Amino acid sequence: MLAPAVLAGLFAVVLLAENPDPPAAQYVVVISIDGMGASWYISPPAGLRTPNLRRLMAEGSYAEGVIGVYPSVTYPSHTTLVTGRMPAEHGIYSNLSSREAGKNSKDWFWFAKLIKVPTLWDLARANRLTTATVFWPASTGGRMNWDIPEIWDPAVGPVGGPLYVAKYATPGLLLEAALELGPPKPNSDDDVTRTELAAFLLKRHKPNLLLLHIAGLDEAEHQHGPQSPQAARTLEASDERIGDILAAIAQAGLEGSTDVFIVSDHGFLPVQRHISPNVLLATAGLLDLDAKGSIIGGKIATVANGGSFFIYWPNGQDFRREVDAALKPLRAQGVLWGVLSPEALTDLGAEPAARLALEATSGAAFDSAATGEVVRSLPATVGTHGYLPFRAGLEASLIAYGPHIKKGSWLRRIPMTAIGPTILKVLGIEDPHFGSERPLVEILK
């Protein structure tokens, strides 16, 4: 629910998004359960209660695993889901957007204008279908009919901030939702709020395409590790949110004409050690620090992606030898699974500007600290992602259900780039140039 301050801040002229034409007969709802690796539904832990996921699997189709993108983090993955393209093509290369050492280090790839290829909402709009997004990554400012974006004040961090979100949402939409949903509940769960907003959009506006991002599972797995009891309880709550959306679809009168796609961006691996390459790079004079140990500049730039660590330097310069020498202790300690060259990154469809990528060994992950120990043990197991997407445990998810989806169709491992073209086809749009893979016609009636 929205905080009272939002109601006060938004009590102005309601400028509702234009609905140019009546929607067509096809409807698709995409629910992304952030961090839901395929193992959660392929080989669930004993006692896990996810009746909605189990029903959609039994009555629809699903994949054994989805092979995602590199790095296997939220923003590039979600952009691949809605473009059918790899990061090298769509331009959302990681979560963090800055490639200058010490400059805007807390900014993320929030804005849809940074996406370099057509999206599902672009194609839907061009075909006179209506679209809505609720906290979908890299959607801010996109050309949807109704958008409640995922964005926050970088000075505050990814917590709260409904007024900040309201600045970027479709004008008047959050006020309209607040008046409909009533006052906020104390200590309300963020995923509940997102789901209530999505349900409101379904019942009030009936968009042909709705994209919803649910993030609680990712947070639980980061804090407590994959397959932890806390993560299991959070997934059970996420399953309840799926049930809420299915109920909203029925209440909107769309149950017989809506296909539902349950997707995710990545799986998770357990972590017991953190690696801080920036400590070595700063010691070698490649990064500049202030008196507090924060990076303020340097000859190179770095981005820590959990399981991977990308390194950049300007065109026309070559710091490969200095970087290799600085990172030699990491090789000696055996904490690197591998070092990827620009050629390897090109083959993976990863960011073209990256000069090197470090891949962490099992049980280890990278952070951005530039002072302290280079490798340190953690007091308890946590979890992360960002590794190469084909490593065991990183497989993402796909479950599809609805009037256009076959019952009992089982796919093995599929590329993430095939999901967007499949959704587009279910919407009734034929565009052979959208995405890099053909639609998954095996699951379509």
URUR-V661008 format. One record per helix or strand. SS is the DSSP state (helix for helix, strand for strand). FROM is the first residue (numbers start at 1). TO is the last residue. If there is no record, write none. Layout:
SS,FROM,TO ; SS,FROM,TO
//
This chain:
helix,4,10 ; strand,27,33 ; helix,39,42 ; helix,51,59 ; strand,61,67 ; helix,74,83 ; helix,87,90 ; strand,96,96 ; strand,108,108 ; strand,111,111 ; helix,112,114 ; helix,120,126 ; strand,131,134 ; strand,140,140 ; strand,146,148 ; helix,162,168 ; helix,173,181 ; helix,190,205 ; strand,209,214 ; helix,216,224 ; helix,229,251 ; helix,255,257 ; strand,258,263 ; strand,269,275 ; helix,277,283 ; strand,287,289 ; strand,295,298 ; strand,300,304 ; strand,308,313 ; helix,320,326 ; helix,328,333 ; strand,336,340 ; helix,342,347 ; strand,356,360 ; strand,363,366 ; strand,375,384 ; strand,396,396 ; strand,398,401 ; strand,405,405 ; strand,409,415 ; helix,417,426 ; helix,441,443 ; strand,444,444
//
